[in-house]
């Protein structure tokens, strides 16, 4: 994308994003109680709701997941969710979706989630996926942009090479009842996050780049 948009043809060094999670102040049990959850699997989506995040596709996907009583979706919205309320109601999802707007500390909600869901048309990296990985939460996401550099398919998450809400829903449905597989993927996700995308790994790469430039 850098080469295409900026017409850049020189050598390029890629330094990935990183995340340094803070400790959650409340327990997973306390947060799930606040969200009104019982035995449902908690799906999780966090974004600024821009058009490229495809909230329309997210909602269409959720509407196709069966059985309906097996899950709820938590949306951490970095913007006003009001433009999407009408679609939520038309799809009959009002009892399946929980929205929290402009949350500062997301760690409490991340450690309460069971499975992330990302439906973006494009992503350079997708920090949301990495944030979830640090809390042993795997994700289902479209195979776009740099996501495949973050996620190891079928190991730390499930990549869907399609914009079909039916295919995305099927990928989620395969994981909802399989708690053992979700847990194994979550452990692998956390391990990958710590080994490849922790601050201790990535920050020195930035520092070395700055030193080379300054010299």
N, C-alpha and C positions, 0 to 999 in steps of 0.2 A: 504493500500500500504506500509506503514511503517512496519507493522508486516510482510508482505510478503517479501519485499526486504531486510530488515535488520534482519529478524528473531527475532524481538522484541516481547517479551511476557509479559512484565511488565505492570503496570497501565499506562494509557495514558491520558493526559489532552489536549483537543483541544482548541486552541485559534485562532479564525478566523482572517482573514485579515481585514484591514480597509482602508479608503480613506478619505483624507481631501482636498476637492476641493478648488481651488483658483477662485476668481471672474474672469469671462471672460472680456477681454479688449475691445472686439467688441460685438455689438449686434447680436442677432440671424439673424435679417434682413440683416445686413452687411455681415455676413459670408455666408449666403445663396446666396447673390448676387455675392460674390466672386466665389462660386462654380457653378454659372450659372444656379441656380434653379429658376423655376417659381412656378408651383403649385404641383410639384412632391413630393411624400413622400420620405424623405431621409433615406435610410437604412444605417446602420453603422457597420463596422467591424474594430477592432483594434487588431493587434497581431504582433508577431515577425516572422511570416510566416514559422515557423518550420513545418516539416512534420505532426506532431500530430495535428496541427491547421487545417489541411485538407482544404487548399485553393482550391484544386481541387473540393471538395464537395461544397464549398461555391459558386464557379463559376457555377457548374452544377445546383445548386439550383436557382441561379439568372436567369439562362437561361430558366428556366421553369415557372417563374412568369408571370402571365398575369393579366391585359393588360400591355404590355411592356412600354407604355408611362407613366404609373402611378407612376413610382419610378426611383430613381437613387441610386446607392450604393457608399458610400464613404469608401474607405479603407485607414486607417491610418497604414502604413506599417513601422514596426520597422527594416526592412531589405530591401535589393534591390528587387524590384518587377519585375525586368526584366525577370526572369525565367518563369513568368506566363503570359507575354504579348502575346505569341503565342496562348495560350489557350483562352485568352480573344477574340482575333481576330477570331479564329476558331468558337467560339460560337456566334459570332456576337454581342458582348457586349461592343464594344468600345465606343458607345454613351451612355451607361448606367452606366459606372463605372468611378469614379474619384479617383485617387490615390494621396496621400500625403505621402512622405517618411520621416521617422525619425523626426517627429514633437515633439518638446519639451513640449509645453503647449497645452494639448489636450482639455482643458476646452472650448475654443471657438467653437470647432467642436462638442463637446458633446452637448452643449446647442442648436445647430442647427439641431441635429438629431431627427428623429421621432421614429425609431425602430432599435434596435440592432439585429445582426444575428451572432450566434456563432455555428461553425460546428465541433468543436474539437472532436477527438477520446477519449480524456481524459482530465480532469482538476481537480486539487486539490480544487480550489476555483473559479477561473476565475475573476480576478480583473477588467477586461474590463466590465463585466456585472455590477459590483458594481459602477464603475465610471459613467456609463450611468444612473444607478438608482438615483444617487445624482442629476442628471439633469432632473429627471422626464421622463426618456426615458426607456420604457419597452423593452424586448428582446425576440426573438425566439431563442431557443438553444436546443441542444441535451441533453437528460437526462443522463449525464455521470458524474462519479466522485462525487465531492462535490457540483456540481451546484445546486442540489435540496435542499441543505442547504442554498443557497443564494436566490434562486428564489422561490416564492410561486406560484405554477402552477395555471394558469388562473386568478391570482390576480395581480401579479407584472410582469408576463411574461408568455410565452407559452413553455412548455417542450415537446419535441418530442422524443419518445422512439424508435428511428429508425435512421439509417444512409441513409435513402432513400431521394434523392434530391426531389422526387415528394412530399413526405409527408412534408418535410421542406418547400417547395414552397407553398403548400396548407395552412400551418399554417401562413405564411407571407401574403398570399392572403386574408385570413380572416380578417386580421387587417388593411391592406392598406386602404380600403374604409371606415373603421369604426373609424372615428376620435374621436368620443365620448368614445368608449371603450379604444382606445389608451391613451386618456387623463386620464381616470379613472385609468387605469393600471399604468400610469406614476406617478400619485399622490400617489398611494399605494406603488409604488416602492421607491419613495423618502422617504416616511414615514418609510418604513421598513429599508431602508439604514440608516436613522438617528437614529432609535431606536435600531438597532442591530449591525451595522457595522461602527459607527462613531468613530473618534479618542477618544472622551470623554468616550465611552463605552469600547473600546478594549485596549487602552494604559494602563489603570490601571490593567488590567489582566496580562499584561507583567510585569509591575512593581511588582505586588504581587508575581508573579512566581520568579523573580530575588531575592526578599527579602527572600523568603522561601529557595531558594537554598543557598544564602549567610549565612543564619543562620545554 
